Amino acid sequence: MATTRNATNGPAKNDGAADYTASDIQVLGGLEAVRRRPGMYIGSTDQRGLHHLVYEISDNAIDEAMAGFCHHIEILLHEDGYVTVWDDGRGIPIDRHEKTGKSALETVMTYLHAGGKFGGQVYKVSGGLHGVGASVVNALSEKMWAEVRRDGKSYVQEYERGIPMGDLAQAKELRYISSWQKRGLLPAAVNGTTIRFLPDSKIFAELDYDFTTLAQRLRECAYLVKGVWIRILEEKSGAELTFYFEGGIQSFVRHLNRERVVLQPRPIYVDKEAETTSVEVALQYNDAFTEATFSFANCINTIDGGSHLTGFRSALTRVLNEYARKQRILKDDDPNLTGEDVREGLVAVVSVRLPEPQFEGQTKTRLGNPEVKAHVESVVADGLSQYLEEHPQESRRVIEKCITSSRAREAARRARDLVVRKGLLDGTNLPGKLADCSERDPGSCELYLVEGDSAGGSAKQGRDRRFQAILPLRGKILNVEKARQDKIFGHTEIASIFKALGAGAGEDFDAAKLRYHRIIIMTDADVDGAHIRTLLLTFFFRQMPAVIHGGYLYIAQPPLYRVSKGREHVWIYNERDKNDYLKRAQDAKVGIQRYKGLGEMNPSQLWETTMDPERRTILRVEIDDAMKAEELFTALMGEEVAPRKAFIQAHAAQVRNLDI
């Protein structure tokens, strides 16, 4: 909104300001604030936020398991949108709470920052720390009922949009019988809690749970809390999975390495307490060139790392260097191995449990406790040193791999220094085939990575030169999953991408220097185009993951068909829409043109269908599950053929309109 400026007194006052009084200040009590601003508590109101509701309730059951009181957990996704979470823990207390005058159950369900995780007496460690989980889910649910089983009795209370529909009452019978009870594996009167809720349709546009995503999260929890049974069932599809891992995170690492050639028959495992922190680490090397390290704090996946990951990496680098020097594998005049050298081919899981973790925000993506770094570093250093001394042959294989990595990295550094001197990584010397835009604000600029000179020519002519840049790529770029850094930096097309983006590479990558905040992959709608798109996704996932995490990477969606009826024509983007159109057209004469290549379109058509921000469809590339993405890229783009063959066999029936 524009303001008029008075030369003497600054901006002119808005007349409405005089009406701004105390009555305009809103105080949102109880759970009203949650309903007004749900994104503050669950991140979003899309599918991700919907899943967050399930996690909040299931994490409470996991906390009971970490405390040693829960051994079975069930999650049911009902056809009508309800979710049921059952556990055999101690059950939420039902006696009267001194401060609220209500039952402890109602207090937990209707008051923010109320729970048993603050004092450290009930839960020495837990994933839920802010006391908002259950109450937030209640506030954002159209309906919810909570059943508590304690001392052979059952108690139930029901809610609507966070408001109790009555007092806590003793139930005559159980509302939900677990599958283990039905099979006689548990007594019917077992203690525990059952929460059933229906997310509010006024807040969530669609109640669309993704079984695979939820199952992957629960699989992680089963790995991290060994000895707990977790079952998830989807009524609509009948899909059902049960997780139980006696080996804990050792099984986790073996699972992540199952399609790779490993250097040790079993993962290196460390499990020890340092002061108030329990540290559990499993690691194993393979023959690949990439690192896959996952960190957790109180079973929360800290995707941005934190002090526990820093301590682990510091110990790993120091101990391997000390051992290599002691065994004379590294000579006196050899340089020390760097962190990158010792992490090539590493698969590791770092899990810590501590009483007062300091997460960054409610989403808990990074651990901030400074003391944890020293705790993890000490425990890992002791355990790893002992392992190296007791397993000399395996230890030598690991050190030799690290040294090979160091030499390759030195070659890559020389290649990188060469391209830095040429201005490749800082954007000072742009590639000759780049058709740049005139706008200089990165937030307004977009770069199209286009397959081939033909499509590149059409894109250059059809674009809006003010903010759209075009970089044609000749042929298929290098598969970076199977290449070392020196080859990557030496590849012409990859060098052009580095050069155009101007933000550096590897650990020196700086997203703040990106010249474009929308990087759009635009390839043909055929097999070759799909392959090139996959190679580019592999490149960004391995070499510039911050581009994906920052939300800068997109995939263009060009149309498959131009369907004409008389003088009218429409663009159609998938087979289903084409079939629907033909049904509606009935007996009318319809012309169908199938586009396999972007070069088949003239510049105006390419602008109209794929590049015009007002009409185009582009898909943002996101990583919902880092571990699943890691496994998929390894299977499809790695050296091993067997995983790729198995993937093709498993998904062959889903292929439609195969272009061969």
N, C-alpha and C positions, 0 to 999 in steps of 0.2 A: 504494500500500500504506500503510495507516495505521500509525502508531507510537504507543506509549504513552509518556507524558511523566512522568519522575520530577521531582518538585517541586524537588529540590535539585541533581540532576546532569544535567538536560536529558533528551534522548531516551534511552529505555532501549536498551541495546546488544542487537544481534541475536546470539544465541549462535553462529551460523555464522561470525561475523567472525573468531573465533579460528582457524578452519581456513584462512584466506586467507593463502597462502604463495607463495613464488617459483614453485612448481610450477603455480600458477594463471595465471601470466603467459604468454601465448602469443606466440611470435615466428614470424611468417609469413615464411618465406624464399622467395626466387625469385619465381615467378609465383603462388604460392598466395594471396597477398593480393589479387591481381586477381580470382581466382575467388571468393574469399570476399566481397569487396565490389566487384562490377563497376560499380555505380553511381558510385563515386568516379572511375572512369576513362572511362566512356562515357556518363554521365548517367542512363541507365535501361536496363532489359532488355526494353523494349517495341520497337515498330517503329523508334522514333527511335534507340534504342541499336543496333539491328541495322544501320541505315543508317550509324551512326557507325563501325562496323567497316569498311564499304566506303570511307568517307571517309579513314580513317586510312591505308589502303594506297594509295588513289588519290592522296592528297596527297603521298606520298613520290615518286610518279612526276611530279607537278606540280612538286615541288621540283627534280627533275632538269631539267625543262623551263625553269624560271626560271633555272637555272644555265647554260642553253644547250646541254645535252647530250642532251635528249630531244625528239623531234618527233612521235612517234606513241604514243598510249595507247589501250588497249582494255579495256573492262570487260564481262564476260559474266555474266549471271544465269542459272544453269543450272536445269533443271527439278527436279533432285534437291536443291536448296538450296545447292549450292556456288556460290562466286563466284570468278571468275578475273580478275586484273588484270595486264595485260601492258604493258611499255614498252620502248622502244629506247634507254634511257639507258646509263650506263656499266656497270651491273651492280654489285650489292653485292660488295665485296671478299671473296675466299675464302681469302686467306692467313691464317696463324696469328696470333692476337691475343696480344700479349706478356703482358698481365695475366691473361687467363682461360685461356690455353693451348689455346683452341679456335679454330676458324675464325672469321673476322670475321662471316660469315653467321650461324653458330650463336650468336655473342655478341649480335648485333643482335636475333635472334629469341627469345632466352631470358633476356636480362638487361634489367631495367628501367633506364632512364636510360643506355642505350648507343646511340651513333649517331655520325654524322659531322657533327652540327649544333651542336656545342658550341664547337669551336675557331675556327670562322670561316674555316678554310682550304679545306675541301671545299665548303661551302655558305656563300657570303657572305650570302645571305638564304634563309629557308625558313619554311614554315608549321609544320612540326613542330619544336618546340624542346626538349621535355622528354625525348626519347629513349625514349618509352614506346609509341609507336604500333604498330609491328609486333609487339612482344613482348606487348602487351595483346591484340591480335587473335589471336595464337597461343594465349595462355592461355585465351581464351574460345572457341576453336574445337575441335570434336570431332576434326577432322583438318585438317592443312595440309601442303602441300608447297611448297617454294620452289626455283625453278630460276634459276640465274644463268648468263648467257652472257657470256664474256669471252675475247677473243683467239681466237675461232673454236672454243672448247670450251664444253661445257655441263656444269654441276654441279648436283646435286640433293640435297636433304635433306628428310626427311619427319618430321612431328611429330604427336603425339596429346595434346591438352589441354596444349600447351606443352612436352611432353617429347620430345626427339629419339628417333626410332625407329632410329637408326643414325648413323654418321658421314657427313660430307659425301662424296659419291662422284661421280666423273665419269660422266655419262650417255652412252649410245651414240647416242641420238637425242633430238630435242627433244620435250618432252611436249606443247607447244602451239604450233601454227603460226598466226601472226596472219593476219588477212584480207588485209592489205597484202602479206605474203609470198606468200600463195596466188595473188594476182593479179600477182605478179612486180614489185610496186612497191618491194620491199625485198629485200636479199640474205638468204638463209636463215640465214647465220651472224652476223646483226647482233647487236651487244652489247645487253645489257639484263637485265631481271628479270621473272620471272613468278611471281606468288603466287596459289595456289589454296587456298581454305579453306572449311570447312563449320562455321558457327556451332553451338555446343554446344546440343543440345536440352534438356539439363539446366538451362541458364541462360535460354535464349530459348524461351518457350512456343510461339511460332509463327515459322516462317521465311517471312515474308510481306514481300517487298521491293516498294516502290512505284516502278515504273519512272519515272513522271512526276517524282516528288520527286528521285530520283537524277539523272535527266537534266537537271533544272533546275540542280542544283548543278554538274554537269559543264559545262553551257552557260556558267555564270558563269566557271568556270576558263578556258574557251576564250576568252572575252572578255578576261580579265585577262592572259593570256599569249598574245599574238597570235602567230600562226604555228605553233601546235601543233594537230595533228589529234587529236580525241578521239572515240572511237566507243563506244556502249553498245548492247548487244544482250540481249534477253530471249528465251530459248529457248522458253518455254511459249507466249507470245503471238505470237512472231515479230517483235515490235516492235524497231525498230532506228533509231538516230539517230546522225549524224556531225556534229561541230561543228568549224568552222574559221573564224576571223575575222581577216582581214588588218588590218582597221581597229581591232582591240582595243576599248578602252572607248569610242571614238567610235561604233563600231557598236552597242555596248551602249546608249548614250544614244539613238541613232536608233531602236533596237528599242523602248525604253521609251516613246518619243514617237510611235510609228508611227500611233497612232489619235488624235492630237491635232493642233490647228493650232499650228504653231511660229512663233516670231518671227524666227528666223534660219535660213537654208537649211542651214547646217552647224553642228555643235556647236563651241563654243569649246574648244580643246584646248591643254593645257600639259603638257610632259614635260621635266623637268630634275632634275639632282641638286643637293642642298644638303648639303655636307659628306658624311656617310655615308648620307644618306637619299635615295632615288630617289622623286620625286614625279610622279605622272601623274594629271591631272584632265581630265575632259570635262564640259561643262555646256551646257544649251540651255533657253531659255524657251519656254513655251507659253501659251495663253490661258486655262488653267484657274486655279482658286483654291487648289490644293493643292500641296504640295512633295513631291518624291520624290528624296531624296538617299541614296545607298548608299555606305558606306565599307568599305574593305578594307585589311588589312595583311598583306603576304606572301601574298596570295590568300585570306586568311581573312576571311570576312564578319563584320565587327565590328558586330553589329546594335545594340549600345548605344553606338556611336560611340567617342569618346575624343579624345586630343590632336590627331590629324590632322584630325578633323571640326571641332573647335573652331578650329583654325588656318585652315581653309578658310572657315568662316563669318565669321570676323573679317576676313579679307582681302576677301571679297566685299562686306561692308557698307561697309568703309572706302573701297575703291576706287570703288564706285558713287557714294558720297556726294561724294568728291573730284572725280570726273568731272562729276557733275551741277552742282556749284558752279562748276567751271572753265568749263563751257559755258553757264552762266547759266540752265540749265533749272530749277534750284532757286535762288530769290531769297534775298537776305540775310536776310530776315525769315521765311523758310520753315524749319520744323523739319527736322532731319536725318531721312533714311530710317532706319527701324529694321531689325533683323535679320529680323523677320517680313515687313516690306514687301518687302525684296529677295529673299525666298525664295518668294514666292507665284508659282506657275506654273513653278517651277524643277525641272528634272530634271538630276541631277548624279551622277557616279561619281568618288569620290576613292580612289585606290589608292596606297599607299606601300609601299616595300620597304626594309627596314633590317636590319642584322646582328643586333641583340639586342633584339627587341621584348619589351615587358613586358606580357603579357596578364593579365587578371584571371581566374585559374583555368584549369583544363585545357580548359574549354569555349570560351575565347578570344572573349568577346563584347565586350570593350572594351580599347582600347589605352591604356596608361598612360604611355608615355615622354614626359616633359615637354618635351624638346628638339625633338620632332617638331612641336609646335605652331608654333614659330618657323620651322622649315624649310618647312613647308607654307605658312604665311602669306607668307613671303618669295617663294617660287616662284609662288604663285597671284597675288599682288599684281603682280609684274612682268609675268607673262603676260597677265593680264586688262587691265592698263593699256595694254599695247601693242595688244591687240585693239581696245579701245574707241577708241583714237586712229586706227587704220587702217580702222575700219568705222563711220563716223559715223552713217549712216542706221539701221543695225541697233542701234547703241548707243542712239540716241534712242528707238527703239521700246521697248527694255528699260527705260530710265529712266522713260519715260512710263507704262509698266505699273506700275512700282514706285510712282510718285506716285499713280496711281489706286488702287492697293492701300492706300497710306497714308491717302488720304482716306476710303476705305471703312472702314478700320480705326479711324479716328477716330470715324466714325459708330457703328461697333460698340462702341467704348469708351464713348461717351455712353450707348448703350443698355445696355451692361453695367453702367456706374456706376449707372444708374437701378435696375436689378434688384438690384444689390448693396445699395443703400440700402433696398430693400424686403426684404432678407434672402434673396433667391433663391438665391445661390450658397453661403451658409454654413449652410443648413439651420435658421436661427433662426426662419424663418416658413414652415412646411410648407404645401404645397398643400391646399386644403380637401377635395378628393376623395380624398386619401390616407388609407387605413385603416391606421394605423401599428400596430406591434407593441409589446408591453410590455417586452421584453428590450432592454437598452441596450448590450450587448456586440456590436459589429459582426461579430465572428467567428461569432456564433451567430444572426445575423439574415439574413433573405432578403427581397428585394423582388420581387414578381411584377408585371411590366408586362403588363397584360391588355388584349386587344382588346375595346373596347366596354363599355357600362354593364351590359348583360345578363350577360355572362360575369363582369364585375367584381362584380356582385351575388352570383352563385353562389360566386365565389371568396371574397368577404368572409364569407359565411355558412359555407362549408366549411373555411376555414383553421384553423390553430392560432394563436390570437391572441397566444400568448406570443412567437413568433419569426418569424411570417410577416406581412409587410405587403403591401397590395394597392394598386396605382395603375392605375385604369382609364384608357385612352387613347381619346379620341373621334376616330374617323376615321383617316385616314392622315397621319402626321407629314410635315413638310417634307423634301424630298430635299436633304440638306445638300451633296451633291456638286455641285449647280448653284446654290448660294446663298451669298451673302456673309455675314459675321459679323453685321451689323446685323439682317438678316432672320432669322437663326438665333435670336438672343437675343430677338427680338420674337415668335417663334412660341409660342402658348399651351401646346401639349402638350410641346414641347421645354423650355420654361421650367419646367413641372411636374417633368420628369425631373431637370433641374439642381437644382431646389429640393429634391426628395426625397432626392437623393444627398448634397447638402451638401458636396461636395469641390472646388468651384470649376470652372473651365473653362480650356481653352487652356493657355498656359504657366504659369498660376497653379494648375492642377489639382494637388491633393495627395491621393494615394491613402490616406494615413494618416487623412484626415478622412472617408472613406467611411462612411456610416451602415449599410451592408449589405455583407457580403462574398460574398453570392450574389445576383446580379441575374439574374432568370429571365424570359426573353421567353416569354410564353404566348399564342399566337394560334390562330385556327381552322385546321382542316386543309382549307382550300380556297384558291383562287387569291388572294382578298383577304387572307387570313391570311398566305400566303407573301409577298405584296407588303409588308405591314406589317412582317413579320419582316425582310425585306431592307432596308427603310428604317431600321429600328432598328439593324441591323448596320452600315449605312453611317454612321449617326450616331455610334456608338461607335468605329468604325474611324477616322473623321476627327476627331472632337471629343474623345474620351476613349480613345485607344489604350492608355493605362496600365491601364484596366479589363480589357482583353483580355489584355495581357501579364501582368497580375497574377493571372490565372485566376479573375476574379470574375464573368465573364459566362457565362450558360448558356441553353440553349433547352429548354423543356419539351416532352415527347413525349406528347400526349394520345392516347387510343386512337381508331382509325378505326371499329371495329365493337364491338357488344355482341351476342354470339352465344349463344342460349339453346337448350337441349335439355332438355325436360321442366322440372323445377324448377331445374336447374343453369344457370349462365351464366358465360361467360368474356369477358374483354376482349382484343381483338386489335388489334395496333398496325401491321400492314402486310399487304399483299395475299398475300404468300407464306404467312404463318402462317394466314391465313383459308383459303386453298386446301388447306393441309395438314390443317386441322381438318375441313373438309368431306369430305376423302377418308377420314379416320379414322371420321367419323360414318356413312359409307356411306348406307344408306337411311333412317336415322333422321330424324324430323321436326325440322328445325332452323329457328329464327327468327333472322333477321339484321337488326340495326338499324344503319344507317350514320350516324355523327356527322360533320356538317360544321362545326357551331359548338359552342363550349364552352357557350354559353347553352342548348343543348338538354339539358345534363346538370343534374340537381339537385345541390345542394351536397354531399350525401354521396357521390354518384358522382364528382364532380370531386375530392374529397379522396381517395377510394379509388384512383383511376386516375392522377392527375397531380400531387397535392400531398403525399401521405403519404410522408415520407422513407424509410419502410420498404419501400414498394412501387413508388414512381414510377421513371420513367426520365428523367433529364435529361442533356443533352449539353453538355460544356464547350466553349466557343468558343476555339480556339487559332489562332495564325498560324504555320503551318509554313514558309511561303515568303512573305516580305514583298513581294518583287517580283511574284510571281504574284498575290497579293491586290491589290496596287496596280493591276495591269493589269486584273483582273477588275472591280473597283469602277469604274474609269474607263470600261471598255467598257459595262457594264450600266447604270450610273447617271449617266454623263456627258452632255454636250450632244450629242455626235456620234451620229447615228442609224445610220450604216453599220456600226460595230463591233457594235452591238447586233443588227442584222439578221444579220450574219455568224455571231454566236454562236448565235442561234436556229436558223439553217439548219444549222449544224454539229451541234447537239445535239437537233434535233427528233425523230430516230429513237429517242432514249433515253427520251422522255416516255411515261409510262404513266398511264392514267386521267385524262386531261386534263379539268379542270373548267371548262366554258365555258357 
